């Protein structure tokens, strides 16, 4: 009988342990979500892991995760509610009953806790201090999906010189993820050309969908301008650029605007509203397009002034500084 009790105890312990290590997410949110479907999506693949109905400001997921931890999106169909979070094979709680859904309090995930701690830690640091903390965090998690996802979020800001050593330290499993492959793509493309360097060619599409190479427009004085319709300083600069283009377009001067928009209609509308009657190109991949990778674009607006010999002669000239430079050249 004693052996039977022992066997039953072991069985119960095993079942409880398995239950404890099974993912679940119990949530409380604001009542405006009632009646809407909430989707749990693998942020890497875009595959839907599960869905559930929001009722009485509550929702519940009990899902088999493909891996743990996993970075996921939690959202309604049209993003009325949207956030990203780390899921683990534990009972988890999501509390946004009295706060914005995006900033919900989340319990039960060590990776989520580490990620939130990092964000708080770097919030008040200088750029240099922040970059060191981020690099160290990635190295501490080089074998954990947390490391490659963090690098994926920061590699554009870090730039090639700071990204490459921490990327090389990642485990092969992390490098083989879609996150790792995109970082590798950036490292292979990025040349970050500077004053005195020759411009770097790239292929993009015009608003009609035709593929154009930057080199097709060279041989003149060219202003390569990176912008987006959602960038207010860019839109303000466009007004100035229109005036300069009117003055010099008949004097072998061309502007090539490369948009970091992701929505075709929004991009076209911005071109029309700002009256950008020059070369307009984009790949609609936002900050993660090839041209943005090649030129190492970290902020908008950014520009390169290129002479007739295809050499970069100035960078990030704005307003009167650009006016004076063009007057000297043209």
FITORTI-484904 format. One record per residue: x, y, z of N, C-alpha, C in turn. Coordinates in steps of 0.02 Angstrom, whole numbers, plus 32768, in hexadecimal, padded with zeros to 4 digits. Layout:
<pts>
XYZXYZXYZ
...
</pts>
This chain:
<pts>
802A7FC48000800080008000802C803F8000
8063803B802780908075802A80AB80857FE5
80BC80517FBE80D6805C7F7A80A1807A7F4D
806280677F58802C80827F2F802480CC7F3C
802780E07F7D802281277F8E805C814E7F6E
809781307F7180D281507F5580C9815B7F0A
80AF81287EE780A5812C7E9E807281627E8D
803B81647EB5800781977EA8802281DC7EB4
804C81E47EE8806A82267EF68096823E7EBD
80BF82107EA480EB82217E6C80C282357E2F
808C820F7E228061821C7DE8804182617DEE
802782707E2A800782B17E35803982EA7E2E
807582DF7E4880A983137E4380BB831F7DFA
80C182E97DD380D182F07D8C809B83167D67
805C83067D76802583277D54802383717D66
802E83817DA6802D83C77DBC806583EE7D9C
80A183CE7D9880DA83F07D7A80CD83FE7D30
80B083CC7D0E80A083D57CC8806E840E7CBF
803B840F7CEB800884437CE8802784887CF4
8054848C7D24807484CC7D34809F84E57CFA
80BB84B77CD480E784CA7C9D80C184D27C5A
807F84D27C5D805684DB7C22804285247C1C
804A853F7BE0803A85867BD67FEF85947BDC
7FE085CA7BFD7F9C85E67BFC7FA386317C05
7F7486567BEC7F74869F7BF37F2E86B67C05
7F2686CD7C427EE686E77C5A7EEA87337C5B
7EBA87537C397EBF879B7C327E8287C27C49
7E9087FF7C607E5C88307C717E6A886F7C49
7E3888867C247E4188C37BFC7E0388EF7C01
7E0789297BE27DCF89587BE47D93893C7BBD
7D5889507BD27D1A89327BB87D0E89417B6F
7D2F89737B527D2489837B0B7D39894A7ADD
7D5E89197AF77D7288E07ACE7D3E88A87ACC
7D0A88AE7AF37CD988787AF87CBC88667AB4
7CB988257AA87C9C880C7A697CCE88077A30
7D0C881E7A3B7D3E881B7A067D6B87DE7A0F
7D8587C579D87DB4878E79DA7DFA87A979E7
7E1E87867A117E6387977A217E9087607A07
7EC5877479E37EF0874379C27F35874379E1
7F50870779EA7F9486FD7A027FBD86E679C6
7FEF870E79B3801487037974805F86FD7981
807E86CB796380C786C4796680E586FF7940
8109872B796381238768794481568759790E
81788720791281AB870F78E1818C86F678A0
816086C678A4814486A77869810486C87850
80E286EB787D80A18708786C806886D77872
80768699788780428666788F8018867378CD
7FD7866978C67FAA867078FF7FB08633792C
7FC1863E796A7FC88607799B7F8485F379B7
7F59862579C27F17861779DF7EEE865779DB
7EAD865079E77E80868A79EB7E4B867C7A1F
7E2F86B27A3A7DFB86AB7A6D7DCF86E87A6C
7D9486E27A897D6487187A8B7D6A873E7ACD
7D6787807AC87D6987AA7B047D2187B07B1E
7D16879B7B5D7CD4879E7B7B7CD987BC7BC0
7CAE87EE7BCE7CAD880F7C0F7CF288287C24
7D1888417BF47D5B885C7C037D8D88277C15
7D8087E87C027DAD87B17C147DBC87877BD6
7DF687687BD67E0687377BA27E3487027BBF
7E3986CA7B9C7E6386937BB37E7F866C7B78
7EC0865F7B7B7EE186337B4B7EFE85F87B70
7EF885BE7B537F1B85827B6C7F34855E7B2E
7F71856E7B1C7F8B855E7AD97FCB85367ADF
7FD7850B7AAE801784E77AAC804885127A86
807C85297AA880AE85547A8880E085297A60
80F385407A248124851A79FC816985187A1D
817B854F7A3F81B985537A6681AB857F7AA2
81D7857C7AD481D185A77B0E821885BC7B24
822485FE7B2A81F586367B2081EA86447AD6
81B386687AC881A4867C7A83818B86C47A84
81A386EB7A55818E87307A50814E87337A26
811A87547A3F80D987517A2080B787957A1D
8086879979F1805A87D379ED801687BF7A08
7FF887EC7A2E7FB587E27A487F8B881C7A2E
7F58880D7A047F35884379E17EEF883079CC
7EC6886379C27E86885979A17E91885F7956
7E5D8850792F7E65884D78E67E7E888E78C9
7E6288C678DD7E75890678C17EA0893078F1
7EC1890D791F7EF0892C794E7ED18960797B
7E918959798C7E75898479C17E9C89797A01
7EAB89397A0E7EDA89277A447F1689067A23
7F5389197A3B7F9088FD7A1E7FC989037A50
7FEE88CD7A58802C88D07A7E805788947A6A
809588957A7F80C3885D7A7480DE88477AB8
80E888077ABF80FB87ED7B01811F87A97AFA
814187967B30816487567B33813787227B56
812C86EB7B34810586B47B518133867C7B67
8122865D7B9E814786237BB6811785ED7BCD
812F85B07BD3810585797BE980F7857D7C33
80D285B07C4680BD85BB7C8B807785D97C8A
805385D57CC1801585FB7CC7802686467CC8
800A866D7C9A801A86B47C957FDB86DE7C9F
7FE5871B7CB77FAE874A7CC27FBC878A7C9C
7F8887A47C7C7F8C87E27C557F5988137C71
7F70884A7C8E7F4388797CAF7F4688BE7C8F
7F1188CD7C687F0B89117C4A7EC6892D7C5A
7EAB89197C947E68892E7CA57E6389797CB1
7E9989967CCD7E9889DD7CDD7ED28A037CBC
7EEB89E87C857F218A0A7C627F1E89F87C18
7F468A1B7BF17F4A8A0F7BA97F5F89C77B9C
7F3E89A77B6B7F4C89617B5A7F9689567B4B
7FB589857B287FFB897E7B148029897A7B51
8016899C7B88804089A07BC3802589747BFC
8006893D7BEA7FEA89107C1C801F88F67C4C
800A88E67C88803688C47CB8803188797CAA
806C885A7CA2806E88137C8E809587EB7CC2
807787B57CDA8097878A7D0B80A187437CEE
80D487217D0880DD86DA7CF8811086CB7CC2
813386FF7CA8816586F47C7481A687167C88
81DA86ED7C93821C87077CA4823787337C6C
822D871C7C2D824787427BF4822687867BEF
81E487897BFC81C087C87BFB81DC87F77C31
81E987DA7C6C820388027CA38248881D7C93
827387F47C7482B6880A7C6182B388417C2C
828688397BFC827F886A7BC7826788AE7BE2
823688AC7C0F821D88EA7C2D8253890B7C58
827A88E37C7A82B088FE7CA482E489227C79
82F489057C3E832389257C11830889697BFA
82C9896C7BE782AC89AA7BCF82B089E07C05
82A189CF7C4382A589FF7C7A82EE8A157C86
831B89E57C81836289F37C8F83808A257C5E
836D8A217C1E838C8A4C7BEC83668A8D7BE1
832D8A947C0283008ACD7BF583228B107BFE
834C8B187C30836A8B597C3E83B58B5C7C2D
83CE8B297C0C84168B287BFC84278B4F7BBD
84658B657BB9847D8B837B7B84808B4E7B45
84868B637B0684888B337ACF84C28B027AD9
84FD8B1B7AEC85378AF07AF3852D8ABD7B2B
85138AD57B6585078AA87B9D84D18A757B8B
849C8A8C7B6984668A607B55847F8A287B28
84AA8A397AF984C38A067ACA84EC89D17AEE
851389E57B20853B89B57B46850D89857B6C
84DA89A07B8C84AB89777BB3848889457B85
8472895C7B4B844F89307B1B847E88F97B03
84BB890B7AF184EB88D97ADA84F688A37B10
850088B97B4E850C888A7B8484CF885C7B8F
849488797B8A845688527B928451881C7B5D
8462882D7B1F845F87FD7AE8849287C57AF3
84CE87D87B09850287A67B1584EE87767B4E
84CD87917B8184B687687BB9848087377BA2
845E87477B6B8427871D7B52843687047B0C
847586F87AFD848986E47AB9846C86A07AA4
845C86767AD6843F86347AC783F386337ACF
83D7866C7AE1839086727AF0836F869B7AB9
833286897AA3831086B27A71830B86FB7A85
830B87097AC58309874E7ADE834387777AC2
837D87587AB983B7877C7A9F83AF87927A58
839A87647A2B8395877679E5835B87A579D8
8324879E79FD82EC87CB79F482FE88117A0B
832388177A42833988587A59836788797A26
839588527A0A83C1886D79D6839A88827999
8368885B7987833D886C794E831B88B07957
830788BF799482E788FF79A28317893A79A3
8357892C79AD8387896279B883BE89687983
83C48939795483FF893A79298403897878FC
83CA899478E983CC89D178C083EA8A0A78E7
83D68A11792783F28A467951843A8A397963
844C89FA796E849189EA798084C089F57945
84A989E8790884D589ED78CE850089AF78C8
852389AB78908549896F787F8582896178B1
85A7899478C485E2898A78EE85D1896B7932
8597897F794E858489657990855A8925798A
8539891D7951850F88E27947853888A47938
856B88AB790E858F887178F485AD8845792B
85D18861795D85EF8835798F85BC880F79B9
8584882E79CA8552880979F3852C87D779C8
852187E87987850287B7795B852E87797954
85708783794C859E874B7944859E871E7982
858D873B79BC858E871479FB854E86EC7A04
851A86F979DD84DB86D579E584E3868B79D4
84BA866379F384B9861B79E384A38611799B
84B685D9797E84A285CA7939845685C57934
843685AD796983EC85A9796883CE85EE7963
83E9861F798783D08663798383DF8683793F
841A86757923842B869178E283FD867678AB
83E4863978B483BB861978808372862F7882
835E865678B5831A867078B8831086A57883
82D286B7787482C486ED784582E2872E785E
82E2873878A18301877378BE834B877578AE
836D873D78BB83B4873978AE83C687427865
839D8726783983AA872C77F183A4877377D9
8373879977F6836D87DF77E183A7880977FA
83BE87FA783683F9881E7850843588107824
843E87D07811847487BD77E4846E87E177A1
843287E777878425880B7748843C8853774E
842C88737786844288B87792848E88BD7793
84AF888E77B684F8889077BC851988877778
84FC885F774E85188854770B850F889076DD
84D688B376E584C788EB76B984E7892D76CF
84E98938771084FB897A77298542898F7719
854989C776F5858A89E576E8858F8A2A7707
85558A47771985538A88773A85838AB97718
857A8AC776D785A88AF376B385A98B3976D1
85E38B5876CD85ED8B9A76EB86098BCA76B7
86158C0876CC862F8C3B769F86728C247682
86798C29764186B58C12761F86AE8BCD7601
867B8BA77617866F8B6475FB86428B6975BD
86468B37759386188B33755B85D48B1C7574
859F8B367555855B8B20756885568AD5755C
85278AB57580851C8A6D757884D98A637556
84D88A3B7522849C8A3174FA846A8A04751E
842C8A0B750C83F689E1752883BB89E274F8
839289AE74FC835689AA74D2831889B474FE
82EB89E074E782AC89EB7509827589F374D5
823989FF74EB82018A0774BD81E58A4E74C1
81CC8A66748781A98AA6748781608A9A749A
81388ACE74A280F28AC374B780C98A987488
80DF8A92744980BB8A68741980D28A1F741C
81038A107447811A89CC744F815389B87421
817089E873FD81A889D973D081E989DA73F7
821489A873EB825489A3740D828589D573EE
82A489FD741982D58A2F740283148A28742C
834E8A32740B838D8A33742F83A38A7B7439
83C18A88747383D88ACC748184098AE4744B
84328AB6743384668AC8740284498AE573C2
84098AD573B483E98AEE737683E08B3A7378
83E48B5873B383D98B9F73BA84188BC673CA
84518BA473CC848F8BC573DC84AD8BE7739F
84E48C0B73AA85028C32737484EF8C7C737A
84C48C8B73A984B18CD073BB84C58CDC7403
84B88D17741C84BA8D22746484798D067480
847F8CD674AE84448CB274C6843F8CB87512
84038CC9752A83F58CC7757183CD8C88757F
83EB8C5A75A583CA8C1C75B883AA8C2775FC
83698C2C75FD83448C417638831A8C077654
83278BF3769383018BC076B582CC8BE276E1
828D8BCB76DA82558BEB76FE821D8BB97708
81E78BCE772981A98BA7772B81708BD87736
81348BC3772480FA8BEF772980E78BFC7772
80FB8BD077A080EA8BD977E6811E8C03780C
81528C1977E981888C407808817A8C8B77FD
81668CAD783281548CF4782C818F8D207815
81CB8D18783082038D40781682118D3377CC
82048CF677B5820C8CE6776E81DB8D0E7744
819D8D10775A816A8D34773481798D7E7732
81938D98776881A78DDF776A81E18DEB773A
82128DBE773A824B8DC4770C82368DC076C3
82028D9976B581EB8D92767081D78DD57652
81BA8E00767B81A78E43766281E48E69764B
821A8E63767082598E85765E82778E657620
82758E23761C82928DFF75E3826D8E1075A2
822C8E1875A682068E2A756B821F8E6C754D
822C8E9C757882468EDE7561828B8ED67541
82B68EAE756082F98EA5754482F68E807501
82C98E5174FC82C28E2B74BD82A98E577485
827C8E84749582638EB37462829B8EE07448
82CA8EF0747483028F1C745F83358EF77434
83428EB77443837C8E967425836D8E5973FA
832E8E4673F2831F8E0973CD83358E0C7384
833D8E48736983548E4F732483A08E597320
83C28E4F7358840B8E58735B842E8E187372
84178DE1735684338D9F736584338D9173B1
83F98D9D73CF83EF8D8D741683B38D5F741B
83BA8D29744283838CFA744B837B8CE97495
833E8CDF74AA832F8CC674ED83128C8074E7
832D8C52750E83118C0F751382F88C06755B
82B78C047563829B8BF975A6828F8BAF75B0
82AE8B9375E482A38B4D75F682788B4B7635
823B8B32762D820D8B31766582158AF2768F
82118AFB76D182118AC176FE81CA8AB07714
81998AC376EA81548AB076F7814A8A6576EB
81148A4A770581028A0476F980BE89FE76D6
809A8A3576D080588A3476B2805A8A5A7670
804A8A387638804F8A5675F580228A9375ED
7FE48A8D76027FB48AC475FA7FC98B017623
7FE18AF576607FF78B2C768A80338B4F766B
80608B28764E809B8B45762D80868B6F75F1
805A8B5475C780438B79758C80208BBA75A0
7FF88BB675D47FD58BF275EC80068C277604
803B8C117627806E8C40763E80928C627605
80A28C3C75D180C38C58759580988C8E7576
80588C7F7570802A8CAE7550801F8CEC757C
80158CE275BD80098D1A75EA80448D4A75EC
80818D2D75ED80BE8D5775F380D88D6D75B0
80B88D57757980CB8D6A753581158D597526
81258D1B753181698D03752781728CED74DE
81818D1D74B481848D11746B81CA8CFD7454
81E78CCE747982288CB4746782268C68746C
825E8C48747282608BFE7474824B8BE674B9
82178BBE74BC81FF8BA274FB82048B5674F9
82288B39752B82348AF1752D82288AD67573
82188A967578820F8A7575B8820D8A2A75AD
82198A0475E2820C89BB75DF81D689A77610
81BA89DA7633818289D176618192899F7699
81D2899C76AC81E7897276E481FA899B7721
81EA89DB771E81F98A07775782438A0D7764
82558A0B77A4829B8A1277B882C589D477A6
82A4899F779182C78960778582CE8950773B
82CA8983771182D6897A76CA8320897A76B9
83328961767E8378895A766C839C899E7669
837C89D1764C839D8A12764783AA8A2F768C
837A8A2876B983848A4176FE83BC8A1B7720
83C189D9771383F889B1772F843A89C77712
843E89CF76D0847C89E276AF84988A2376CC
846C8A5476D384828A9776E884808AA07734
846C8A6D7758846E8A7077A184418AA677BE
84058AAD77A383D78AE277B883BD8AD477FF
83CA8B04782C83B38AFE7871837F8B327883
83808B6B786083518BA1786F83368BBD782D
82FC8BDB783182DE8BFE77F882D08C46780C
82D98C7577DC82F38C6B7798833F8C627798
83588C3F776683A08C38775A83AC8C42770F
83E58C6076FE83F28C6776B6843D8C6576A6
844B8C597666848F8C57764B84908C82760C
84C08CAF760884C88CD775CB85018CB875A2
84F18CA67564851F8C7F753A85308CA874FB
85718CAD74EA85838CD574B0857E8CAD746F
85918CCE7439858A8CAF73F785B78C7273EE
85EC8C6F7417861A8C36741486038BFE7443
85C78C05745F85A88BD2748A85CA8BCD74CE
85EB8C0374E3860C8C06752585E08C2C7555
85DA8C12759285B48C3575C785DD8C7275DE
85C08CAE75D985E58CEA75EB85C88D0C762A
858F8CF6764185728D12767F853C8CE47699
852F8CEA76DA84FB8CC176F984CF8CEC7726
848F8CDC7725845E8CF97754845E8D457755
84608D63771984588DAC7713840E8DBC7715
83FC8DEC773F83B68DFF774583B08E4B773E
83768E61772783668EA87726839A8ED37702
83B08F07772483DE8F37770584228F1876F5
84368EE6771B84778EC5770C84738EA376C8
843B8E8476B884328E657677842E8E997641
84088ECE764E84018F05761D84458F21760A
846F8F2D763B84B18F4A762E84DE8F1A7607
84DB8ED9761985058EA875F784F08EA175AD
84AF8E9F75A084978E9A755C84A98ED97534
84A68F13755584BA8F51753385028F4F751E
852E8F34754985758F2F753A85818F0174FE
855C8ECA74FC85688E9774C885478EA97486
850A8EC3748A84E18EC8744E84D88F107435
</pts>
